[in-house]
Amino acid sequence: NLTISDSGNDIIINSDGNYHISGTTTKHTVIVNDSVTATITLNGANITSSTTAPILIGKDASVKLLLSGINTLTNSRQVELRSKDSYDLCALQTSDGTSLTISSFNGDNSVSGSLTAVGCSYGAGIGYRSTDSTKSSKITVSGGTINTTAANNYSSGILGGSINITGGNITAVGKLASGIVSANKSKNDTITINGGTVTARGSDTGSGIENNCPIIINGGTVTAS
């Protein structure tokens, strides 16, 4: 069990395994190193960062994130347009080749356990920063209650790679951006919804679910506006 706090240090996960994280901080973050395979349970974690992503998952890492209790991740960085590509701008951020699955600690399709993820300008609540056009991230939501939004303009709720939703209760809100969007840099990404309750809202020119890649809806309850 790991507790994150202002008086502690960053939590750096550099070995495969199971991790349990709780606590509150505005000074430290969680970093999952490249190529690590980990199951991480968030149980009452409240992490705010003004310098980087509160949780940053490295390249080719595979993470299962289990939600227990109420959890909040906030990226409060202030970013100017000319420097937006230099920073990690999401609250929960994936990288090239990352596989991220989010679920409830009580199992897939349960809505128990919540995550509120707030991204900064030009980022996303749950998102993806790419430096390699040949790779993509894969974000799967199979349980939990997830609310993603933006603190500032030009930020999406969820930004992939490929996005796959099979369960849970998901609300994704963009601010001058789309609610759910895939960057589709690999040209092979999709947004697929097979279950769960999904509410996606964009604003200004943004869509609820942006259609710059195939959107496949086989099930669930979807409201997009």
C-alpha positions as CSV (number, residue, x, y, z in Angstrom):
1,N,0.0,0.0,0.0
2,L,1.3,3.4,-1.0
3,T,0.2,6.8,0.4
4,I,0.9,9.9,-1.6
5,S,1.2,13.2,0.3
6,D,2.8,16.6,0.2
7,S,5.4,15.5,2.6
8,G,6.4,12.4,0.6
9,N,7.8,11.9,-2.9
10,D,6.6,11.0,-6.4
11,I,5.4,7.4,-6.6
12,I,7.5,5.8,-9.4
13,I,6.4,2.4,-10.5
14,N,9.2,0.7,-12.3
15,S,8.4,-3.0,-11.7
16,D,5.5,-5.2,-12.7
17,G,3.1,-5.8,-9.8
18,N,0.0,-4.8,-7.9
19,Y,-0.1,-1.3,-6.2
20,H,-2.7,0.4,-3.9
21,I,-2.6,4.2,-3.8
22,S,-4.4,6.6,-1.5
23,G,-3.8,10.0,-0.1
24,T,-3.9,13.7,-1.1
25,T,-1.2,15.9,-2.6
26,T,-0.6,19.0,-4.7
27,K,3.2,18.5,-4.9
28,H,3.7,14.9,-6.2
29,T,2.6,12.6,-9.0
30,V,2.4,8.9,-10.0
31,I,4.7,7.8,-12.8
32,V,4.5,4.4,-14.4
33,N,7.7,3.7,-16.3
34,D,7.9,2.4,-19.9
35,S,7.0,-1.2,-20.5
36,V,5.8,-1.9,-17.0
37,T,2.7,-4.1,-16.5
38,A,0.8,-3.1,-13.3
39,T,-2.6,-3.2,-11.6
40,I,-3.1,0.0,-9.6
41,T,-6.0,0.5,-7.2
42,L,-6.9,4.1,-6.5
43,N,-8.7,4.3,-3.1
44,G,-9.4,7.9,-2.1
45,A,-6.6,9.4,-4.1
46,N,-6.7,13.2,-4.7
47,I,-3.8,14.3,-6.8
48,T,-3.4,17.8,-8.2
49,S,-0.4,18.9,-10.3
50,S,0.5,22.3,-11.8
51,T,3.5,21.0,-13.6
52,T,2.6,17.7,-15.3
53,A,0.0,14.9,-15.4
54,P,-1.0,13.7,-12.0
55,I,-0.7,10.1,-13.3
56,L,1.6,9.6,-16.3
57,I,1.8,6.1,-17.9
58,G,4.9,5.5,-20.0
59,K,5.4,4.0,-23.5
60,D,4.4,0.4,-24.1
61,A,3.2,0.1,-20.5
62,S,0.1,-2.0,-19.6
63,V,-2.0,-0.7,-16.7
64,K,-5.3,-1.9,-15.1
65,L,-6.6,0.9,-13.0
66,L,-9.2,-0.2,-10.4
67,L,-11.4,2.4,-8.7
68,S,-12.4,2.2,-5.1
69,G,-14.0,5.2,-3.2
70,I,-13.8,8.7,-4.6
71,N,-10.7,9.7,-6.6
72,T,-9.8,13.0,-8.3
73,L,-7.0,13.9,-10.7
74,T,-6.5,17.5,-11.7
75,N,-3.9,19.0,-14.1
76,S,-3.9,22.7,-13.2
77,R,-1.1,23.7,-15.5
78,Q,-1.4,27.0,-17.3
79,V,-0.4,26.6,-20.9
80,E,0.0,28.9,-23.8
81,L,-0.8,27.8,-27.4
82,R,2.8,28.2,-28.6
83,S,4.1,25.8,-26.0
84,K,1.3,23.3,-25.8
85,D,3.2,20.5,-27.4
86,S,6.0,20.6,-24.8
87,Y,3.9,19.5,-21.8
88,D,2.0,16.7,-20.3
89,L,-1.5,18.2,-20.3
90,C,-3.9,15.4,-19.2
91,A,-5.0,14.4,-15.7
92,L,-4.5,10.7,-16.5
93,Q,-2.1,10.5,-19.4
94,T,-1.1,7.6,-21.6
95,S,1.7,7.4,-24.2
96,D,2.6,5.6,-27.4
97,G,1.9,1.9,-27.1
98,T,0.1,2.2,-23.7
99,S,-2.7,-0.1,-22.8
100,L,-4.9,1.4,-20.1
101,T,-8.0,-0.4,-18.7
102,I,-10.2,1.4,-16.1
103,S,-12.7,-0.6,-14.0
104,S,-14.3,-0.8,-10.6
105,F,-12.5,-2.5,-7.8
106,N,-15.8,-4.5,-7.5
107,G,-15.4,-5.9,-11.0
108,D,-16.3,-5.0,-14.6
109,N,-19.7,-3.5,-15.2
110,S,-20.0,-2.2,-11.6
111,V,-20.3,1.5,-11.3
112,S,-18.8,1.5,-7.8
113,G,-15.7,3.6,-7.3
114,S,-15.3,6.9,-9.1
115,L,-12.7,9.0,-10.9
116,T,-13.0,12.6,-11.7
117,A,-10.2,13.6,-14.2
118,V,-9.7,17.3,-15.1
119,G,-7.3,18.2,-17.8
120,C,-5.7,21.6,-18.6
121,S,-5.9,23.6,-21.8
122,Y,-5.0,21.6,-25.0
123,G,-5.1,18.3,-23.1
124,A,-7.8,16.0,-21.8
125,G,-9.2,14.5,-18.6
126,I,-8.1,11.1,-19.7
127,G,-5.7,11.4,-22.6
128,Y,-2.8,10.6,-24.8
129,R,0.4,12.4,-25.8
130,S,2.0,11.0,-29.0
131,T,5.5,11.4,-30.2
132,D,5.5,8.4,-32.6
133,S,3.0,8.4,-35.5
134,T,3.4,4.7,-36.0
135,K,2.0,3.8,-32.5
136,S,-1.1,4.6,-30.6
137,S,-2.6,4.1,-27.1
138,K,-5.5,2.0,-26.2
139,I,-7.9,3.2,-23.5
140,T,-10.6,0.8,-22.3
141,V,-13.3,1.5,-19.7
142,S,-15.1,-1.5,-18.3
143,G,-16.5,-0.3,-15.0
144,G,-16.6,2.5,-12.4
145,T,-18.1,6.0,-12.5
146,I,-15.9,8.3,-14.5
147,N,-16.3,12.0,-15.0
148,T,-13.8,13.7,-17.4
149,T,-13.7,17.4,-18.1
150,A,-11.5,20.4,-18.7
151,A,-10.5,23.2,-16.4
152,N,-9.7,25.4,-19.4
153,N,-10.4,25.8,-23.1
154,Y,-9.5,23.5,-25.9
155,S,-9.5,20.3,-23.8
156,S,-11.4,17.1,-24.3
157,G,-13.0,14.7,-21.9
158,I,-11.3,11.6,-23.3
159,L,-8.6,11.6,-25.9
160,G,-7.2,8.4,-27.4
161,G,-5.7,6.4,-29.5
162,S,-8.3,3.7,-29.7
163,I,-11.1,4.0,-27.1
164,N,-13.2,1.0,-26.1
165,I,-16.1,1.2,-23.6
166,T,-17.7,-2.0,-22.4
167,G,-19.2,-0.9,-19.0
168,G,-19.4,1.7,-16.3
169,N,-21.0,5.1,-16.2
170,I,-18.9,7.6,-18.2
171,T,-19.4,11.4,-18.6
172,A,-16.9,13.1,-20.9
173,V,-17.2,16.8,-21.5
174,G,-15.0,19.0,-23.7
175,K,-14.5,22.7,-23.4
176,L,-14.2,24.3,-26.8
177,A,-13.5,20.7,-27.9
178,S,-15.1,17.3,-28.3
179,G,-16.2,15.1,-25.4
180,I,-14.6,11.9,-26.8
181,V,-12.1,12.0,-29.6
182,S,-9.4,9.8,-31.1
183,A,-6.3,11.5,-32.4
184,N,-6.1,8.5,-34.8
185,K,-2.4,9.1,-35.5
186,S,-1.9,5.5,-36.4
187,K,-4.8,5.6,-38.9
188,N,-6.1,2.3,-37.4
189,D,-7.8,3.6,-34.3
190,T,-11.5,3.3,-33.5
191,I,-14.0,4.4,-30.9
192,T,-16.1,1.4,-29.9
193,I,-18.9,1.3,-27.4
194,N,-20.3,-2.2,-26.4
195,G,-21.8,-1.4,-23.1
196,G,-22.1,1.0,-20.2
197,T,-23.8,4.4,-20.0
198,V,-21.9,7.1,-21.9
199,T,-22.7,10.8,-22.0
200,A,-20.4,12.8,-24.3
201,R,-20.7,16.6,-24.7
202,G,-18.7,18.9,-26.8
203,S,-18.8,22.7,-27.0
204,D,-18.2,25.3,-29.6
205,T,-17.0,23.4,-32.7
206,G,-16.5,20.2,-30.7
207,S,-18.8,17.2,-31.0
208,G,-20.0,14.8,-28.4
209,I,-18.0,12.0,-30.1
210,E,-15.7,13.3,-32.8
211,N,-15.8,11.3,-36.0
212,N,-12.2,11.4,-37.3
213,C,-12.0,7.6,-36.9
214,P,-14.6,4.8,-37.2
215,I,-17.2,5.0,-34.4
216,I,-18.8,1.6,-33.6
217,I,-21.7,1.3,-31.2
218,N,-22.9,-2.2,-30.5
219,G,-24.6,-1.7,-27.1
220,G,-24.8,0.5,-24.1
221,T,-26.7,3.7,-23.6
222,V,-25.1,6.6,-25.5
223,T,-26.0,10.3,-25.4
224,A,-23.8,12.5,-27.5
225,S,-24.3,16.2,-28.1
